[in-house]
Amino acid sequence: MLGFFLAAVAAFLVLGYLQAPIIAWTVAGGALAAVLSAVAGFGATANVVLAVLWVAGAAVLNLRVLRRWIVSDPILAIYRRILPDMSSTEKEAIDAGTIWWDADLFSGRPDWDKLLAIPEPRLTPEEQAFLDGPCEDVCTMVNDWEVTHERFDLPPRVWQVLKDKGFLGMIIPKQYGGLGFSALAHSAVVMKLSTRSNTLAVSVMVPNSLGPAELLLHYGTEEQKNHYLPRLARGQEVPCFALTSPEAGSDAASIPDYGVVCRGLWQGKEVLGMRVTWDKRYITLGPVASLIGLAFRLYDPEHLLGDRDDLGITCALVPAHTPGVDIGRRHLPLNAAFQNGPTRGKDVFMPIDWIIGGKDYAGKGWMMLMNCLAAGRSISLPTSSVGGAKALARYTGAYARVRSQFRTPIGRLEGVEEALGRIAANCYLMDATRVMTAGAVDAGEKPSVISAIAKYHMTERIREIVNDSMDIHGGKGICLGPNNYVGRGYQVIPVGITVEGANILTRSLIIFGQGAIRCHPYVLREMRAAKELQGAEASREFDDAFTSHFGHTIANGVRAFVHSLTGSRLAPVPRGAAPEMRRYYQRVGHLSAAFAFLADMAMLAMGGALKRKEKISARLGDVLSMMYLISATLKRYEDQGRQREDLPLIHWSVRDALWQAQQAIDSIYANFPVPSLRALLRWVVFPLGTPFRPAKDRHNHRCAKIVLEPGAARERLTAGMYVGRGESDVTGALEAAFLATIECEPIEKKLREAVKSGRLATRSGVDTAALAREHGFISDSELALWRRKETLRKHVIQVDDFPPDFGRAEIEQRLAQEQVTAKAA
Ligand SMILES: Cc1cc2nc3c(=O)[nH]c(=O)nc-3n(C[C@H](O)[C@H](O)[C@H](O)COP(=O)(O)OP(=O)(O)OC[C@H]3O[C@@H](n4cnc5c(N)ncnc54)[C@H](O)[C@@H]3O)c2cc1C
């Protein structure tokens, strides 16, 4: 009997692992029944009963008509009852965009070969020239303190360059006069700008993200495209997009702003149009926009467009000078100086052909917005966060080498090193995610779930990085002024967290919520069968999806269990993968199976209520997200030719992400709403206990070292950022001080040894280096190097102080004079 029991378990594991077809399970069941009969010595009657049971079971499982009648149709009936109805806006949001590598991670068996076969995304020579030319130049022109403290805006000459050089039309194709850049190039530009000034980056980011240009490209009429796109590309129009209102923030589909279809006078003629009333806030570029993309709900009570009263959300392009448009006031978003403010209008009449796409697109605004959201969300905030990460990795490493306390560069003190190593490793992972995601967009994807993952995790990681960086800079990061290159970044972090889907909502509702339906191989098919199909068609489709789903769940449970018992060693590894990365591919394979199983169990246990169980949904989303971030990191290592110097960054960030995923899984079953399933889940997913350990200190030490020393790994990590030019620039001085500090370390050693041995007597107020020169401990050239280093070091550790009015009177006077000169010119 023990042999029989073991054979039954082995058969279950093998068939489950291989996701065997039903017929294989049936045959195996028959064989086991025969063995059982022989082992137990059943009599004739028992054998007949066993045979009848087997034949009946085999018939029900293998004959589709019977299976539908006895199994799947009753389940379909229950499914229809419990499946919550979806509003059209929810449905449009779920259907929007495409799925990509996220679907592989959801499958429980990611196809690594497919991922690694995707070529590394690369810039064209023209795009690289733009980054090295106009983009570098405009960075040089901007002084962030002048922008955020003196002008509360970019200087007019910078605005002009942005318009003239096409920064505002990077996504507009060349045929309309735009730059026609790839997503990767768009991302590289935003990243570089954000390493110089957040205001600069946001001002460029917004016209290239979801807004008039993107909507026109996808839905505009030929007339609208030919009129507006060249003007937007040349910066003759400054666009904004106004969706959010005081009553509708995250729940943007509930906007109260409305329009009523009517006839009215336009330029002396009676035309079909709309009277629109809106009250919007937080609109980026709003105060300086000349063209407002406006979202409102359109009603047609007189049925001038069709037979429906409520047409739904509609998007129109409204010139800002239209009579009745109120625009120009500003918000002050955490001292960031990008233009942001409210816009209002009351009963503003506009022709019907101002609707983007014309009157045929009345009421299709939400679908348009949802379909266009992913591309911009994949780029804008993930990319600007990576820019911040690169700048902070470079600056914080440099500062931690220049700044000494307890006669040691602070970066070598273990506590500081821990934060510094974390900054460097996070930066590597973030850049890997940026490049892989932009590559997906360039390959034609509009990755809705992945864009949410990238947006959420990049903005959260930059929050962690900036906190670490502030801690390392101490008071230097806190006192604002032209010499502070960290503080403004710290202030502005919540903006990225809040916009394009506030982060709590994105984590709790979108990542897993949308992923579970879109990326799951069977759930959407089951839902469609239940809600959209009828009769035999619904029954056939549901049966097919449901039985496959059942096999999928068993397979992933078994795989998770087997991977746990075997330390993930049976999980697939891509062909030709770097040997040092093999275990990580296998670990993610294990996680993927565990995640897919848990996702199915959560959906089974909670059904539609899972939507309200945001904490569980958020943790499932965390597991999916960590797998995506690790995938990007592993791919980058291969794409960049397996740079061995970068290994600590990969080891630390991958181990940390595995650890975070494991913690999320732990919290899922600890809080699983069906207590009886908690032990089962734990037993299936991690039967031998949790397998992943936190990232190691020795990797953290080496990560910190990468940013504490000049070298190829540091350059690769911060590639694409703007590095300040000249010692008059605060970050240029920091870079020079960093190099000078390293150059002077042998001199410092000599001085220290001379003092320690008593051969050089020094005290406060004495120029030790000069004394050392006098006594022949160092040469003239060493003294010169030392003096230069000291000048730079003092410059770098200095913080700003101001007159009591923080210099406002002088600034106002200077700006007023500038205006007079500009007017005269
Ligand atoms: C600087 C800035 C620039 C902006 N630019 C633009 C722009 O150009 N155009 C435009 O139209 N809008 C813009 N916005 C608006 C932005 O998209 C909204 O602020 C955002 O959608 C959140 O809305 P809210 O601020 O009203 O927060 P609320 O919706 O009030 O949310 C408050 C909190 O509740 C959480 N929350 C809400 N619902 C859920 C849920 N179901 N589950 C879990 N948590 C939830 C949110 O995550 C958030 O943490 C901008 C906002 C800012 C601050």
The ligand as a Gaussian input file, in Angstrom:
#p B3LYP/6-31G(d) Opt

LIG

0 1
 C        1.747000      68.371000      -9.694000
 C        0.591000      67.689000     -10.329000
 C        0.467000      67.666000     -11.701000
 C       -0.652000      67.099000     -12.303000
 N       -0.839000      67.199000     -13.659000
 C       -2.042000      66.861000     -14.183000
 C       -2.358000      67.154000     -15.538000
 O       -1.542000      67.696000     -16.282000
 N       -3.593000      66.841000     -16.000000
 C       -4.527000      66.238000     -15.216000
 O       -5.618000      65.992000     -15.682000
 N       -4.252000      65.923000     -13.927000
 C       -3.049000      66.228000     -13.392000
 N       -2.757000      65.939000     -12.089000
 C       -3.734000      65.225000     -11.307000
 C       -3.278000      63.864000     -10.845000
 O       -3.350000      62.930000     -11.874000
 C       -4.172000      63.535000      -9.662000
 O       -3.661000      64.301000      -8.590000
 C       -4.221000      62.113000      -9.310000
 O       -5.013000      61.451000     -10.237000
 C       -4.760000      61.855000      -7.921000
 O       -5.920000      62.555000      -7.631000
 P       -6.042000      63.397000      -6.273000
 O       -4.816000      64.197000      -6.114000
 O       -7.329000      64.086000      -6.282000
 O       -6.021000      62.282000      -5.142000
 P       -7.251000      61.402000      -4.632000
 O       -7.954000      60.800000      -5.778000
 O       -8.034000      62.183000      -3.656000
 O       -6.481000      60.219000      -3.887000
 C       -5.962000      60.371000      -2.571000
 C       -5.285000      59.073000      -2.172000
 O       -6.230000      57.998000      -2.201000
 C       -5.702000      56.920000      -2.940000
 N       -6.799000      56.217000      -3.604000
 C       -7.791000      56.734000      -4.356000
 N       -8.597000      55.750000      -4.788000
 C       -8.086000      54.588000      -4.313000
 C       -8.473000      53.214000      -4.390000
 N       -9.538000      52.819000      -5.050000
 N       -7.702000      52.313000      -3.754000
 C       -6.619000      52.684000      -3.053000
 N       -6.216000      53.955000      -2.941000
 C       -6.957000      54.893000      -3.560000
 C       -4.751000      57.544000      -3.940000
 O       -3.780000      56.597000      -4.340000
 C       -4.162000      58.672000      -3.108000
 O       -3.099000      58.155000      -2.365000
 C       -1.626000      66.480000     -11.491000
 C       -1.481000      66.461000     -10.105000
 C       -0.394000      67.071000      -9.523000
 C       -0.298000      67.070000      -8.043000

